[in-house]
Amino acid sequence: MTVLTLKNVWKIYEGNVIGVEDLSIRVEDGELFALLGPSGCGKSSTLRMIAGLEKISKGELWFDDVLVNDLEPRERNVAMVFENYALYPYLSVYENIAFPLRLRGMSQVEIDRKVRWAAEFLGITDLLPMRVRGLSGGQMQAVGIGRAIVRQPAVLLMDEPISHLEARQRARMREELVDLHSQLGTTTIYVTHDQVEAMAMAHRIAVMNLGKLQQVGTPKEVYNQPHTKFVGGFIGEPPMNFANCELSSENGEFYVVSPSFKVKLSPQAAAKLENYHGDAQVQLGIRPENISVSMTPTESSFAAKVYVTEPQGDRTLLSVLLDSNELFLIEVAPDFFAPPDETVYLKFNEPIHLFDRVEEVNLLY
């Protein structure tokens, strides 16, 4: 069991290209921790630095109370699972799982014991004599995981391990990986660009963009309390809606005003803005499920035009065009329908998010 700590870690490539900038995170003992972000955000570079496959340019990496910056990969007791399996196709499943143990010079008796433990743990004992080249994608991924856990590493690193599988296989593998972690209890870092994976699997998530850490929190925290506009827009499907607006104050109450709407902020939100002295030009963010739609005006509602209605089975997605020419996506009841250009009336419900238009930080958290 290991606590993993990155302190002000940088990765700077040739030509002064910054891959990771001043990253500080702490992964707790036995935690399943996700690094989430789009391609090029620095998550895989971070994983490779933890594994020792890339050198840290600046900063410190600690396993418990041991500084590991200068330790070789084999000295770190870390195992990795890759997207592309990295298996030997003409060897048997048994030999693929046994490979890292043979490199360590273990006895055949010990190798056999550990391989059969890993195979039984993963439910692939019947595959042991088979050649890898004849396996399905899901089976090959299980073999890759077996080869990683057979060493019983202190830290398990997973780099987009199921992103290439089809949707149904991915859903099943998510469940199996969560169950695997709960049984092993190994400190695990899981890299993914898929926010559904991260939200479904991780205890906590580190959201990254352009080499910088945006936020660390539980799935509920990063969804409900996004610290930046990027986190608000990246987490959630359908994504958060954004609208340019202006902060105004009248008789001690705060409003957000745009050509489309004037919305009074809650007392809690207003209290957090009392000491705000930044630009009055802000961006409102609101999730699709936090907008009410009616066919007639109600108190505090405003008009919008239907753009398209998309039935989804368990829900309907309604796209509407605001007077400001901004497009909003709203979740409505499965049986809702309105034709294009029909006028509907919207009402914002809490929580509402306000982002500084320059720094893009959430002013309410």
C-alpha positions as CSV (number, residue, x, y, z in Angstrom):
1,M,0.0,0.0,0.0
2,T,1.4,3.4,-1.0
3,V,0.6,7.1,-0.8
4,L,1.8,8.8,-4.0
5,T,2.6,12.5,-3.9
6,L,3.6,14.8,-6.8
7,K,5.0,18.2,-5.6
8,N,5.3,21.0,-8.1
9,V,6.1,18.6,-11.0
10,W,7.0,19.9,-14.4
11,K,7.7,18.1,-17.7
12,I,9.4,20.3,-20.2
13,Y,10.2,18.8,-23.6
14,E,12.8,19.8,-26.2
15,G,12.2,23.3,-27.6
16,N,10.8,24.4,-24.2
17,V,7.5,22.7,-24.8
18,I,5.7,22.4,-21.5
19,G,3.8,19.0,-21.2
20,V,3.0,19.3,-17.5
21,E,3.1,22.5,-15.5
22,D,3.6,22.7,-11.7
23,L,1.4,19.7,-10.9
24,S,0.8,18.9,-7.2
25,I,-1.5,16.1,-6.3
26,R,-1.7,13.4,-3.5
27,V,-3.1,10.0,-4.2
28,E,-4.1,8.2,-1.0
29,D,-3.2,4.7,0.0
30,G,-5.5,2.3,-1.8
31,E,-7.3,5.0,-3.8
32,L,-8.6,4.7,-7.3
33,F,-7.6,8.1,-8.7
34,A,-8.4,9.2,-12.3
35,L,-6.4,11.6,-14.4
36,L,-9.0,13.1,-16.8
37,G,-8.7,15.4,-19.7
38,P,-8.5,15.8,-23.5
39,S,-5.7,14.6,-25.7
40,G,-2.5,16.6,-25.0
41,C,-3.5,17.7,-21.5
42,G,-0.5,16.1,-19.9
43,K,-2.2,13.1,-18.2
44,S,-0.2,10.4,-20.0
45,S,3.0,12.3,-19.5
46,T,2.2,12.4,-15.8
47,L,1.6,8.7,-15.7
48,R,4.9,8.0,-17.6
49,M,6.8,10.2,-15.1
50,I,5.3,8.2,-12.2
51,A,6.3,4.9,-13.9
52,G,9.8,6.2,-14.5
53,L,9.5,6.0,-18.3
54,E,10.1,9.8,-18.5
55,K,12.3,12.0,-16.4
56,I,10.8,14.7,-14.2
57,S,12.1,18.1,-15.4
58,K,11.4,19.8,-12.1
59,G,9.6,18.9,-8.9
60,E,9.4,15.8,-6.7
61,L,7.7,12.4,-6.8
62,W,7.2,10.6,-3.5
63,F,6.1,7.0,-2.7
64,D,5.2,7.3,1.0
65,D,8.4,8.9,2.4
66,V,10.7,7.8,-0.4
67,L,11.8,10.3,-3.1
68,V,11.7,8.3,-6.3
69,N,12.8,10.8,-8.9
70,D,16.0,9.0,-9.7
71,L,14.9,5.4,-9.2
72,E,14.7,3.2,-12.3
73,P,11.3,1.9,-13.4
74,R,12.2,-1.6,-12.1
75,E,13.0,-0.1,-8.7
76,R,9.6,1.6,-8.2
77,N,7.4,-1.5,-7.9
78,V,5.0,0.0,-10.3
79,A,3.0,-1.9,-13.0
80,M,1.3,-0.5,-16.0
81,V,-1.7,-1.5,-18.1
82,F,-1.7,0.0,-21.6
83,E,-4.5,0.6,-24.2
84,N,-2.7,-1.6,-26.8
85,Y,-2.3,-4.6,-24.4
86,A,1.5,-4.8,-25.1
87,L,1.3,-8.6,-25.2
88,Y,3.3,-11.2,-27.0
89,P,0.8,-12.7,-29.5
90,Y,2.6,-16.0,-30.2
91,L,3.0,-16.8,-26.5
92,S,0.4,-18.4,-24.4
93,V,-1.7,-16.5,-21.8
94,Y,0.3,-18.3,-19.1
95,E,3.7,-17.2,-20.5
96,N,2.5,-13.6,-21.0
97,I,1.4,-13.3,-17.4
98,A,4.6,-15.1,-16.2
99,F,6.9,-12.9,-18.3
100,P,7.7,-10.2,-15.7
101,L,8.2,-12.8,-13.0
102,R,10.8,-14.6,-15.2
103,L,12.6,-11.3,-15.7
104,R,12.9,-11.1,-11.9
105,G,14.5,-14.6,-11.8
106,M,11.7,-16.2,-9.7
107,S,11.6,-20.0,-9.3
108,Q,9.2,-21.9,-11.5
109,V,7.2,-23.0,-8.4
110,E,6.7,-19.4,-7.4
111,I,5.9,-18.3,-10.9
112,D,3.3,-21.0,-11.3
113,R,1.7,-20.1,-7.9
114,K,1.4,-16.4,-8.8
115,V,0.2,-16.9,-12.4
116,R,-2.5,-19.2,-11.3
117,W,-3.5,-16.8,-8.5
118,A,-3.8,-13.9,-11.0
119,A,-5.7,-16.0,-13.5
120,E,-8.2,-17.3,-10.9
121,F,-8.6,-13.8,-9.5
122,L,-9.5,-12.5,-13.0
123,G,-11.6,-15.6,-14.0
124,I,-9.3,-16.5,-16.9
125,T,-7.8,-19.8,-15.7
126,D,-9.3,-21.6,-18.7
127,L,-7.4,-19.3,-21.1
128,L,-4.0,-20.0,-19.7
129,P,-2.9,-22.6,-22.4
130,M,-4.3,-20.5,-25.2
131,R,-2.3,-18.3,-27.6
132,V,-3.0,-14.6,-27.1
133,R,-3.5,-13.9,-30.8
134,G,-6.8,-15.9,-30.7
135,L,-8.4,-13.9,-27.9
136,S,-11.1,-11.3,-28.0
137,G,-10.3,-7.7,-27.1
138,G,-11.8,-8.0,-23.7
139,Q,-9.9,-11.2,-23.0
140,M,-6.6,-9.7,-24.1
141,Q,-7.2,-6.8,-21.8
142,A,-7.8,-9.2,-18.9
143,V,-4.4,-10.9,-19.7
144,G,-2.7,-7.4,-19.7
145,I,-4.2,-6.7,-16.3
146,G,-3.1,-10.2,-15.1
147,R,0.4,-9.5,-16.2
148,A,0.3,-6.2,-14.2
149,I,-1.1,-7.5,-11.0
150,V,0.8,-10.8,-10.9
151,R,3.8,-8.8,-9.4
152,Q,1.5,-7.4,-6.7
153,P,2.8,-3.8,-7.3
154,A,2.7,-1.0,-4.8
155,V,1.1,1.3,-7.5
156,L,-1.0,0.2,-10.5
157,L,-1.1,2.6,-13.5
158,M,-3.7,2.3,-16.2
159,D,-3.4,4.3,-19.4
160,E,-6.7,4.4,-21.3
161,P,-7.0,0.6,-20.9
162,I,-10.5,0.2,-22.3
163,S,-10.9,3.1,-24.7
164,H,-10.6,0.9,-27.8
165,L,-13.4,-1.5,-26.8
166,E,-16.9,-1.2,-28.1
167,A,-19.5,0.5,-25.8
168,R,-21.0,-2.6,-24.3
169,Q,-17.6,-4.1,-23.5
170,R,-16.4,-0.8,-22.0
171,A,-19.4,-0.7,-19.6
172,R,-18.7,-4.3,-18.5
173,M,-15.0,-3.7,-18.1
174,R,-15.7,-0.6,-16.0
175,E,-17.6,-2.7,-13.5
176,E,-14.9,-5.4,-13.5
177,L,-12.1,-2.9,-13.0
178,V,-13.9,-1.3,-10.0
179,D,-14.5,-4.8,-8.5
180,L,-10.8,-5.7,-9.2
181,H,-9.7,-2.6,-7.3
182,S,-12.0,-3.1,-4.4
183,Q,-10.5,-6.6,-3.9
184,L,-6.9,-5.7,-4.5
185,G,-6.9,-2.4,-2.6
186,T,-3.8,-1.3,-4.7
187,T,-3.2,2.4,-5.1
188,T,-4.3,2.9,-8.7
189,I,-4.0,5.8,-11.1
190,Y,-6.4,5.6,-14.1
191,V,-5.8,7.8,-17.2
192,T,-8.8,8.5,-19.4
193,H,-10.2,11.1,-21.8
194,D,-13.7,9.7,-21.1
195,Q,-15.5,11.6,-18.3
196,V,-18.1,8.8,-18.0
197,E,-15.3,6.4,-17.1
198,A,-13.8,8.7,-14.6
199,M,-17.1,9.6,-13.0
200,A,-18.2,6.0,-12.8
201,M,-15.0,4.5,-11.5
202,A,-12.8,6.9,-9.5
203,H,-12.9,7.9,-5.8
204,R,-11.4,11.2,-6.9
205,I,-10.7,12.9,-10.2
206,A,-7.9,15.3,-11.3
207,V,-9.1,17.2,-14.3
208,M,-6.3,18.5,-16.5
209,N,-6.1,20.8,-19.5
210,L,-3.1,22.2,-21.5
211,G,-0.7,20.7,-19.0
212,K,-2.3,22.3,-16.0
213,L,-4.4,20.9,-13.1
214,Q,-7.8,22.4,-13.2
215,Q,-9.4,20.7,-10.2
216,V,-9.2,17.7,-7.9
217,G,-12.4,16.4,-6.3
218,T,-14.9,13.5,-6.0
219,P,-17.1,12.9,-9.0
220,K,-19.9,14.8,-7.3
221,E,-17.6,17.7,-6.5
222,V,-16.3,18.2,-10.0
223,Y,-19.8,17.9,-11.4
224,N,-21.7,20.2,-9.0
225,Q,-18.9,22.6,-8.0
226,P,-16.6,23.1,-11.1
227,H,-13.8,25.5,-10.2
228,T,-13.3,26.6,-13.8
229,K,-15.3,26.9,-17.0
230,F,-13.2,24.1,-18.5
231,V,-14.3,21.7,-15.8
232,G,-17.9,22.8,-16.1
233,G,-17.9,22.2,-19.8
234,F,-15.8,19.0,-19.9
235,I,-17.7,17.2,-17.2
236,G,-21.3,16.2,-17.9
237,E,-23.2,14.9,-20.9
238,P,-25.0,16.8,-22.3
239,P,-22.5,19.6,-21.5
240,M,-23.1,22.7,-19.5
241,N,-24.7,25.7,-21.3
242,F,-22.8,29.0,-21.3
243,A,-24.1,32.5,-22.0
244,N,-22.3,35.9,-21.9
245,C,-23.9,38.2,-19.4
246,E,-23.3,41.1,-17.1
247,L,-23.4,41.3,-13.3
248,S,-25.6,44.1,-11.9
249,S,-26.6,45.1,-8.4
250,E,-30.0,46.6,-7.4
251,N,-31.0,47.4,-3.9
252,G,-28.5,45.0,-2.5
253,E,-29.6,42.1,-4.8
254,F,-27.5,40.7,-7.6
255,Y,-28.7,39.9,-11.1
256,V,-27.1,38.4,-14.2
257,V,-28.4,40.2,-17.3
258,S,-28.1,39.4,-21.0
259,P,-30.1,40.3,-24.1
260,S,-32.1,37.2,-23.4
261,F,-32.8,37.2,-19.7
262,K,-32.5,38.9,-16.3
263,V,-32.0,36.4,-13.5
264,K,-31.9,37.2,-9.8
265,L,-29.2,35.3,-8.0
266,S,-29.9,33.4,-4.8
267,P,-28.9,35.0,-1.4
268,Q,-26.1,32.4,-1.1
269,A,-24.7,33.3,-4.5
270,A,-25.1,37.0,-3.8
271,A,-23.2,36.7,-0.5
272,K,-20.2,35.2,-2.4
273,L,-20.1,38.1,-4.8
274,E,-20.2,40.9,-2.2
275,N,-16.4,41.2,-2.2
276,Y,-16.0,40.7,-6.0
277,H,-14.4,43.7,-7.6
278,G,-13.6,42.1,-11.0
279,D,-15.1,42.7,-14.4
280,A,-18.9,42.8,-14.5
281,Q,-18.7,40.9,-17.8
282,V,-19.1,37.3,-16.8
283,Q,-20.3,34.0,-18.3
284,L,-23.2,32.2,-16.8
285,G,-23.1,28.4,-16.8
286,I,-26.0,26.1,-16.2
287,R,-26.5,22.4,-16.7
288,P,-29.3,21.1,-19.1
289,E,-31.2,19.4,-16.2
290,N,-31.4,22.7,-14.3
291,I,-33.6,24.5,-16.8
292,S,-37.4,24.3,-16.7
293,V,-39.4,24.6,-19.9
294,S,-43.0,25.6,-20.3
295,M,-45.3,26.5,-23.2
296,T,-46.7,29.6,-21.4
297,P,-44.9,32.3,-19.5
298,T,-44.3,31.9,-15.8
299,E,-42.8,34.1,-13.1
300,S,-39.1,34.7,-13.8
301,S,-39.2,32.9,-17.2
302,F,-38.0,34.2,-20.5
303,A,-38.7,33.3,-24.1
304,A,-36.6,31.2,-26.5
305,K,-37.2,29.6,-29.9
306,V,-37.1,25.8,-30.4
307,Y,-34.3,24.8,-32.7
308,V,-34.6,21.0,-32.7
309,T,-36.2,18.3,-30.5
310,E,-34.3,15.1,-30.1
311,P,-36.1,12.1,-28.5
312,Q,-33.6,9.8,-26.6
313,G,-36.0,7.2,-25.2
314,D,-35.5,7.9,-21.5
315,R,-35.5,11.6,-22.1
316,T,-35.7,14.3,-24.8
317,L,-33.0,16.8,-25.6
318,L,-34.4,20.2,-26.6
319,S,-32.2,22.7,-28.4
320,V,-33.4,26.3,-28.1
321,L,-32.1,29.6,-29.5
322,L,-31.9,32.6,-27.2
323,D,-32.5,36.2,-28.3
324,S,-28.7,36.6,-28.0
325,N,-28.3,33.9,-30.7
326,E,-26.8,31.5,-28.1
327,L,-27.9,27.9,-28.4
328,F,-28.9,26.1,-25.2
329,L,-29.4,22.3,-24.7
330,I,-32.1,21.3,-22.2
331,E,-33.2,17.9,-20.8
332,V,-37.0,17.6,-20.8
333,A,-39.5,14.8,-20.3
334,P,-39.4,11.8,-22.8
335,D,-42.9,12.8,-24.2
336,F,-42.1,16.5,-24.7
337,F,-42.3,17.8,-28.2
338,A,-42.3,21.2,-29.7
339,P,-41.8,22.0,-33.4
340,P,-39.0,24.2,-34.7
341,D,-39.5,27.9,-34.2
342,E,-42.1,27.4,-31.5
343,T,-41.8,29.8,-28.6
344,V,-41.1,28.2,-25.3
345,Y,-40.4,29.7,-21.9
346,L,-37.3,28.9,-19.8
347,K,-36.6,29.3,-16.1
348,F,-33.1,28.7,-14.5
349,N,-33.0,26.6,-11.4
350,E,-30.1,26.3,-8.9
351,P,-27.3,25.7,-9.1
352,I,-26.2,28.5,-11.4
353,H,-22.5,29.1,-12.1
354,L,-20.7,32.3,-12.9
355,F,-17.3,32.4,-14.5
356,D,-14.9,35.3,-14.9
357,R,-14.7,35.9,-18.6
358,V,-10.9,36.3,-18.6
359,E,-9.6,33.9,-15.9
360,E,-12.6,31.5,-16.4
361,V,-12.7,30.7,-12.7
362,N,-16.0,30.0,-11.0
363,L,-16.9,33.1,-8.9
364,L,-19.2,31.1,-6.7
365,Y,-16.7,28.6,-5.4
